[in-house]
Amino acid sequence: DLLVMAGFDPTATANGKEALAAYNGGEFDAVLSDIRMPEMDGFQLLRQIRARSPWIPIIFLSAKAASNDIRMGMELGADDYLTKPYDIGQLTKSIQRRIERSKAMSAQMTQRADFLRRYLPHEMRTPMTGIIGFTDILQLELEDEDLDVEALKSYADGIMKSAERMMELVENFTLWADLSTREATESGKFLSEEDHDFVEGITPKLEACAERYGRQDDLRSCLGTVRLRLYEGVLHRVVTNVFENACKFSLPATPIILVGNQSEDAYELSIQNSSSAPTVEFLSRPDFFYQPNRQTQEQQGLGLGLALARLYMSQIGGHLEIVQNAAEETFKITLTLPLEQKGSNA
């Protein structure tokens, strides 16, 4: 009755089992659920609905205010937890706020899906064309009695480069999808059981990336030493993607400067380069995913570099900052990596 008076159109059910049946048979903007119910409790209901609709707001309303119940609800993906007795103004405000946030996230995901549908096939087709083309030439050469070993090596090199580009595309997209899910937040999968020497591990990857773009002479590095308890595979991929952007979008023969500073609780890695890339206002958008002028200018990749870095930083409790110096035409991106990680990295 209170929700009707507040302008909502609620569907009421007696327990979790009935609620799930009603949910599967209709379209809803939010779920408001008790915890202690017959047939199916609120936690079971949440699991079932989340499996189908990861973005719909689920709000628990219960007299059970024990901290372990609240924690369990939040770990399972509840968006809010209100205890009885409740204030109707607080309740309606929570519902409205969560619905608005859910619609904004849904719209953002739709935009991203449209972008991927439009450009992902092209990005995959490009390296596949290289692999198929070089393989065709290689097969023709092998039929010739006078084999040119150097030519064969060049064809094999072309196949390898195309395959590496395909693998990088797949791994970046998979990581982005992983970082975008609740499961990644809850699992602590980006934490390592043992710390590792970050600088020793990342340096050869950065040098190889610089060489791939012919920028090895432009690299200026002073990273110091630091040990991190973050899974190397993901961390190195994120940092390398940001560095790769600096290689691609800065002018040749201009320095790309990497500096690392360790404080008491964090390690700051900054990457600075000269660039006529998009403005810092564009790059600082929280929903950064797209590439500027993609429809009018040929660009490689899906523009996932900064999107991956933002999502990763939010997962590990880190921070990403972009600073533009208009006078000197430079960009500096700083990744702040926490030194201590305890429990989940949500």
C-alpha positions as CSV (number, residue, x, y, z in Angstrom):
1,D,0.0,0.0,0.0
2,L,2.8,2.4,0.9
3,L,4.6,1.7,-2.4
4,V,1.4,2.3,-4.4
5,M,0.9,5.6,-2.6
6,A,4.5,6.5,-3.5
7,G,3.8,6.0,-7.2
8,F,5.1,2.4,-7.7
9,D,3.3,-0.5,-9.3
10,P,4.3,-3.4,-7.0
11,T,3.6,-7.1,-7.4
12,A,3.3,-8.8,-4.0
13,T,4.0,-12.5,-3.3
14,A,4.0,-14.6,-0.1
15,N,7.4,-16.2,-0.3
16,G,10.6,-16.6,-2.3
17,K,9.2,-19.4,-4.5
18,E,6.2,-17.4,-5.5
19,A,8.4,-14.4,-6.1
20,L,10.7,-16.2,-8.4
21,A,7.7,-17.5,-10.4
22,A,6.3,-14.0,-10.7
23,Y,9.7,-12.6,-11.7
24,N,10.2,-15.2,-14.4
25,G,6.8,-14.3,-15.8
26,G,7.1,-10.6,-16.0
27,E,9.3,-7.5,-16.3
28,F,10.4,-5.7,-13.2
29,D,12.6,-2.7,-12.3
30,A,13.6,-3.8,-8.8
31,V,13.1,-6.5,-6.2
32,L,12.3,-5.8,-2.5
33,S,12.6,-9.0,-0.4
34,D,12.4,-10.2,3.1
35,I,15.1,-12.7,4.2
36,R,13.2,-15.2,6.5
37,M,10.5,-16.7,4.3
38,P,9.0,-20.2,3.8
39,E,9.7,-22.3,0.7
40,M,12.7,-20.2,-0.4
41,D,14.5,-17.6,1.7
42,G,15.8,-14.2,0.4
43,F,19.3,-15.4,-0.1
44,Q,18.2,-18.3,-2.3
45,L,15.9,-15.9,-4.2
46,L,18.8,-13.5,-4.8
47,R,21.0,-16.2,-6.2
48,Q,18.2,-17.3,-8.6
49,I,17.4,-13.8,-9.9
50,R,21.1,-12.8,-10.2
51,A,21.7,-15.8,-12.4
52,R,19.2,-14.4,-14.9
53,S,19.4,-10.6,-14.3
54,P,22.8,-9.4,-13.0
55,W,21.9,-5.7,-13.1
56,I,18.4,-5.6,-11.5
57,P,18.5,-3.9,-8.0
58,I,17.7,-6.3,-5.1
59,I,17.0,-4.7,-1.8
60,F,16.6,-6.7,1.4
61,L,14.1,-5.5,4.0
62,S,14.2,-7.5,7.2
63,A,14.0,-7.4,11.0
64,K,17.1,-9.5,11.0
65,A,19.9,-6.9,11.5
66,A,22.7,-9.3,12.5
67,S,26.0,-8.2,10.9
68,N,26.6,-11.7,9.4
69,D,23.3,-11.6,7.6
70,I,24.0,-8.1,6.2
71,R,27.5,-9.2,5.1
72,M,26.1,-12.4,3.5
73,G,23.5,-10.4,1.6
74,M,26.0,-7.9,0.3
75,E,28.5,-10.6,-0.7
76,L,25.8,-12.3,-2.7
77,G,25.1,-9.1,-4.5
78,A,22.3,-7.3,-2.7
79,D,22.2,-3.6,-3.6
80,D,20.9,-2.4,-0.2
81,Y,19.8,-3.6,3.2
82,L,17.1,-1.9,5.2
83,T,16.0,-3.0,8.7
84,K,12.6,-2.9,10.2
85,P,11.1,-0.7,11.5
86,Y,11.9,1.4,8.4
87,D,11.1,4.9,7.2
88,I,8.9,4.9,4.0
89,G,10.8,7.9,2.7
90,Q,14.1,6.1,3.1
91,L,12.7,3.0,1.5
92,T,11.2,4.8,-1.6
93,K,14.4,6.9,-2.0
94,S,16.5,3.7,-1.9
95,I,14.3,2.0,-4.5
96,Q,14.3,5.0,-6.8
97,R,18.1,5.5,-6.5
98,R,18.8,1.9,-7.3
99,I,16.4,1.8,-10.2
100,E,18.0,4.9,-11.8
101,R,21.5,3.4,-11.2
102,S,20.5,0.1,-12.8
103,K,19.0,1.8,-15.8
104,A,22.2,3.9,-16.3
105,M,24.3,0.7,-16.1
106,S,22.0,-1.1,-18.5
107,A,22.2,1.7,-21.0
108,Q,26.0,1.8,-20.7
109,M,26.2,-2.0,-21.2
110,T,23.9,-1.7,-24.3
111,Q,26.2,1.0,-25.7
112,R,29.2,-1.2,-25.1
113,A,27.5,-4.2,-26.7
114,D,26.6,-2.1,-29.8
115,F,30.2,-1.0,-30.1
116,L,31.5,-4.6,-29.9
117,R,29.0,-5.8,-32.4
118,R,30.1,-3.1,-34.8
119,Y,33.8,-3.3,-34.4
120,L,34.8,-6.6,-32.9
121,P,34.3,-8.6,-36.1
122,H,36.5,-6.1,-38.0
123,E,39.2,-6.4,-35.3
124,M,39.1,-10.2,-35.4
125,R,39.0,-10.3,-39.2
126,T,42.1,-8.2,-39.7
127,P,44.6,-10.7,-38.0
128,M,42.7,-13.6,-39.4
129,T,43.1,-12.2,-42.9
130,G,46.9,-11.9,-42.2
131,I,47.1,-15.5,-41.0
132,I,45.1,-16.9,-43.9
133,G,47.0,-14.8,-46.5
134,F,50.5,-15.6,-45.3
135,T,49.5,-19.3,-45.0
136,D,48.2,-19.4,-48.6
137,I,51.5,-17.8,-49.8
138,L,53.5,-20.2,-47.7
139,Q,51.7,-23.2,-49.2
140,L,52.4,-22.0,-52.7
141,E,56.0,-21.5,-51.9
142,L,56.3,-25.0,-50.5
143,E,55.1,-26.4,-53.9
144,D,58.1,-24.7,-55.6
145,E,61.2,-26.7,-55.9
146,D,63.4,-23.7,-55.3
147,L,62.5,-22.8,-51.7
148,D,63.5,-19.3,-50.6
149,V,64.4,-19.8,-46.9
150,E,64.4,-16.1,-46.1
151,A,61.0,-15.7,-47.7
152,L,59.6,-18.6,-45.8
153,K,60.9,-17.0,-42.6
154,S,59.2,-13.7,-43.4
155,Y,55.9,-15.5,-44.1
156,A,56.1,-17.4,-40.8
157,D,56.9,-14.1,-39.0
158,G,53.8,-12.6,-40.6
159,I,51.6,-15.5,-39.4
160,M,53.1,-15.2,-35.9
161,K,52.5,-11.4,-35.6
162,S,48.9,-11.8,-36.8
163,A,48.3,-14.7,-34.3
164,E,49.8,-12.6,-31.5
165,R,47.4,-9.7,-32.4
166,M,44.5,-12.1,-32.3
167,M,45.5,-13.5,-29.0
168,E,46.0,-10.1,-27.5
169,L,42.5,-9.0,-28.7
170,V,40.9,-12.1,-27.2
171,E,42.7,-11.8,-23.9
172,N,42.0,-8.1,-23.5
173,F,38.3,-8.7,-24.2
174,T,38.1,-11.6,-21.9
175,L,39.7,-9.6,-19.1
176,W,37.4,-6.7,-19.7
177,A,34.4,-9.1,-19.4
178,D,35.8,-10.6,-16.3
179,L,36.4,-7.3,-14.6
180,S,32.9,-6.1,-15.5
181,T,31.2,-9.0,-13.5
182,R,30.3,-9.3,-9.9
183,E,32.0,-12.6,-9.7
184,A,35.4,-11.0,-10.2
185,T,34.8,-8.6,-7.4
186,E,33.7,-11.3,-5.0
187,S,36.3,-14.0,-5.8
188,G,39.5,-12.1,-4.9
189,K,41.0,-13.6,-8.1
190,F,43.3,-10.7,-8.7
191,L,45.2,-11.3,-5.5
192,S,48.3,-13.5,-5.3
193,E,49.2,-15.7,-2.4
194,E,52.8,-14.5,-2.5
195,D,54.3,-11.2,-3.3
196,H,56.5,-10.7,-6.3
197,D,59.1,-8.2,-7.7
198,F,56.9,-6.0,-9.9
199,V,59.6,-4.1,-11.6
200,E,61.6,-7.2,-12.6
201,G,58.6,-8.8,-14.1
202,I,57.1,-5.8,-16.0
203,T,60.4,-4.4,-17.4
204,P,60.9,-6.9,-20.2
205,K,57.2,-6.6,-21.2
206,L,57.5,-2.9,-21.5
207,E,60.7,-3.1,-23.4
208,A,59.2,-5.6,-25.9
209,C,56.2,-3.4,-26.4
210,A,58.4,-0.3,-27.0
211,E,60.4,-2.3,-29.6
212,R,57.2,-3.5,-31.3
213,Y,56.3,0.1,-32.0
214,G,59.9,1.2,-32.7
215,R,60.0,3.3,-29.6
216,Q,62.8,1.5,-27.7
217,D,65.0,4.6,-27.9
218,D,62.2,6.8,-26.6
219,L,61.7,4.8,-23.4
220,R,62.9,6.5,-20.2
221,S,62.4,4.4,-17.1
222,C,63.1,4.8,-13.4
223,L,60.7,2.4,-11.6
224,G,62.7,1.7,-8.4
225,T,61.9,-1.6,-6.6
226,V,58.7,-2.8,-5.1
227,R,57.1,-6.1,-4.2
228,L,53.3,-6.5,-4.8
229,R,50.8,-9.1,-3.8
230,L,48.7,-8.8,-7.0
231,Y,48.4,-11.5,-9.6
232,E,51.1,-10.8,-12.1
233,G,49.2,-12.0,-15.2
234,V,46.4,-9.4,-14.9
235,L,48.6,-6.6,-13.4
236,H,51.2,-6.9,-16.2
237,R,48.5,-6.9,-18.9
238,V,46.8,-3.8,-17.5
239,V,50.1,-1.8,-17.2
240,T,51.3,-3.0,-20.6
241,N,48.0,-1.8,-22.2
242,V,48.4,1.7,-20.8
243,F,52.0,1.8,-21.9
244,E,51.0,0.6,-25.3
245,N,48.6,3.6,-25.6
246,A,51.5,5.9,-24.9
247,C,53.6,4.2,-27.7
248,K,50.7,4.5,-30.2
249,F,49.5,8.0,-29.5
250,S,52.7,9.9,-28.9
251,L,54.9,11.3,-31.6
252,P,58.0,9.2,-32.6
253,A,61.3,10.4,-31.2
254,T,59.6,12.0,-28.2
255,P,60.3,10.6,-24.7
256,I,57.9,8.1,-22.9
257,I,58.8,8.5,-19.3
258,L,58.0,5.9,-16.6
259,V,58.5,6.7,-13.0
260,G,57.7,4.6,-9.9
261,N,57.5,5.8,-6.4
262,Q,56.7,3.8,-3.3
263,S,55.0,5.3,-0.2
264,E,54.1,3.6,3.0
265,D,50.9,2.0,1.7
266,A,51.0,2.3,-2.1
267,Y,53.2,2.2,-5.3
268,E,52.6,4.9,-7.8
269,L,53.5,4.2,-11.4
270,S,53.3,7.2,-13.8
271,I,53.5,7.1,-17.6
272,Q,54.0,10.4,-19.3
273,N,54.2,11.1,-23.0
274,S,53.8,13.9,-25.6
275,S,50.6,13.5,-27.4
276,S,47.8,15.1,-29.5
277,A,45.4,12.4,-28.2
278,P,41.9,13.1,-26.9
279,T,41.4,15.7,-24.2
280,V,41.7,14.8,-20.6
281,E,38.0,15.5,-20.2
282,F,37.2,12.7,-22.6
283,L,39.8,10.3,-21.1
284,S,38.5,11.0,-17.6
285,R,35.0,9.9,-18.4
286,P,34.0,7.1,-16.0
287,D,32.4,5.2,-18.8
288,F,35.5,5.5,-21.1
289,F,35.4,2.6,-23.5
290,Y,35.1,4.0,-27.0
291,Q,37.8,5.4,-29.3
292,P,37.4,9.0,-30.5
293,N,36.6,9.5,-34.2
294,R,36.3,5.7,-34.7
295,Q,33.7,6.1,-37.4
296,T,35.8,8.5,-39.5
297,Q,39.4,7.3,-38.8
298,E,40.9,3.8,-39.0
299,Q,42.1,2.7,-35.6
300,Q,43.4,-0.6,-34.4
301,G,42.2,-2.3,-31.2
302,L,39.0,-1.8,-29.3
303,G,40.1,1.1,-27.1
304,L,40.1,-1.2,-24.0
305,G,43.4,0.0,-22.5
306,L,42.0,2.7,-20.1
307,A,38.8,0.8,-19.6
308,L,40.7,-2.2,-18.3
309,A,42.9,0.0,-16.1
310,R,39.9,1.8,-14.6
311,L,38.0,-1.5,-13.9
312,Y,41.1,-3.1,-12.5
313,M,41.9,-0.2,-10.1
314,S,38.3,-0.3,-8.8
315,Q,38.7,-4.0,-8.1
316,I,41.9,-3.8,-6.1
317,G,41.2,-0.6,-4.3
318,G,43.7,1.4,-6.4
319,H,43.4,4.7,-8.3
320,L,43.9,5.9,-11.8
321,E,44.6,9.6,-12.5
322,I,45.0,11.4,-15.8
323,V,46.7,14.8,-16.0
324,Q,47.1,16.9,-19.1
325,N,49.6,19.7,-19.5
326,A,48.2,21.7,-22.4
327,A,51.2,24.0,-22.5
328,E,53.7,21.2,-22.9
329,E,51.2,18.9,-24.8
330,T,51.8,16.0,-22.5
331,F,49.6,13.4,-20.8
332,K,50.5,11.7,-17.6
333,I,48.6,8.6,-16.4
334,T,49.3,7.5,-12.8
335,L,48.3,4.1,-11.5
336,T,48.3,3.9,-7.7
337,L,48.7,0.2,-6.6
338,P,48.0,-0.7,-2.9
339,L,50.8,-2.6,-1.2
340,E,48.5,-4.5,1.2
341,Q,45.5,-6.5,0.2
342,K,43.4,-8.3,2.8
343,G,40.5,-10.6,2.1
344,S,38.3,-9.7,-0.9
345,N,39.3,-6.9,-3.2
346,A,35.8,-5.6,-3.6
